[in-house]
């Protein structure tokens, strides 16, 4: 299992979502993608997309206004 972190701090939608979608395609099943974001729009869109796509998702607030979206690739 690999864990890959992408830094999307300071980037507004749809950049974090597109980066997450592209990076997840490169990963193997069971790998984990951590998307670091500080934009509330992305905090909603990225987990929503990943859940709809069937992946396991957790969101952790790591600082005031900063989140990590943790996506485990399931297929």
C-alpha positions as CSV (number, residue, x, y, z in Angstrom):
1,X,0.0,0.0,0.0
2,X,1.3,3.4,-1.0
3,X,0.3,6.7,0.4
4,X,0.6,9.7,-1.9
5,X,0.1,13.3,-0.8
6,X,-0.9,16.1,-3.1
7,X,-0.7,19.7,-1.9
8,X,-3.6,21.7,-3.2
9,X,-3.3,24.5,-0.6
10,X,-4.2,27.8,-2.1
11,X,-5.9,26.3,-5.1
12,X,-9.6,26.9,-5.8
13,X,-12.1,24.6,-7.5
14,X,-11.9,22.8,-9.8
15,X,-8.1,22.4,-9.5
16,X,-8.0,20.1,-6.4
17,X,-10.7,17.9,-7.8
18,X,-9.0,17.5,-11.2
19,X,-5.6,16.8,-9.5
20,X,-7.2,14.2,-7.2
21,X,-9.0,12.5,-10.1
22,X,-5.9,12.4,-12.2
23,X,-3.6,11.2,-9.4
24,X,-6.1,8.5,-8.3
25,X,-6.0,7.0,-11.8
26,X,-2.3,6.4,-11.4
27,X,-2.7,4.5,-8.1
28,X,-3.3,0.8,-7.4
29,X,-6.3,-0.6,-5.5
30,X,-5.6,-0.2,-1.8
31,X,-3.4,2.8,-2.2
32,X,-4.3,6.0,-0.3
33,X,-4.4,9.5,-1.7
34,X,-4.2,12.4,0.8
35,X,-5.4,15.7,-0.7
36,X,-4.4,18.8,1.3
37,X,-6.9,21.6,0.8
38,X,-7.9,24.9,2.2
39,X,-10.8,25.8,0.0
40,X,-14.3,25.0,1.4
41,X,-15.6,24.3,-2.1
42,X,-13.0,21.6,-2.7
43,X,-13.6,20.3,0.8
44,X,-17.1,19.5,-0.3
45,X,-16.5,18.5,-4.0
46,X,-13.5,16.2,-3.6
47,X,-15.0,13.8,-0.9
48,X,-18.4,13.9,-2.7
49,X,-16.8,12.8,-6.0
50,X,-14.7,10.1,-4.3
51,X,-17.7,8.6,-2.5
52,X,-19.8,8.6,-5.6
53,X,-17.0,6.8,-7.4
54,X,-17.1,4.1,-4.6
55,X,-13.9,4.9,-2.7
56,X,-13.4,5.0,1.0
57,X,-13.1,8.6,2.2
58,X,-12.3,10.4,5.4
59,X,-11.9,14.2,6.0
60,X,-9.7,15.5,8.8
61,X,-9.4,19.2,9.7
62,X,-5.7,19.6,10.3
63,X,-5.8,23.3,11.1
64,X,-8.3,26.1,11.1
65,X,-9.6,26.2,7.5
66,X,-7.2,23.4,6.3
67,X,-8.3,19.8,5.6
68,X,-6.9,16.5,4.5
69,X,-9.2,14.4,2.3
70,X,-8.0,10.8,2.7
71,X,-9.2,8.6,-0.2
72,X,-8.5,4.8,-0.3
73,X,-8.8,3.5,-3.8
74,X,-11.2,0.6,-3.9
75,X,-11.3,-0.4,-7.5
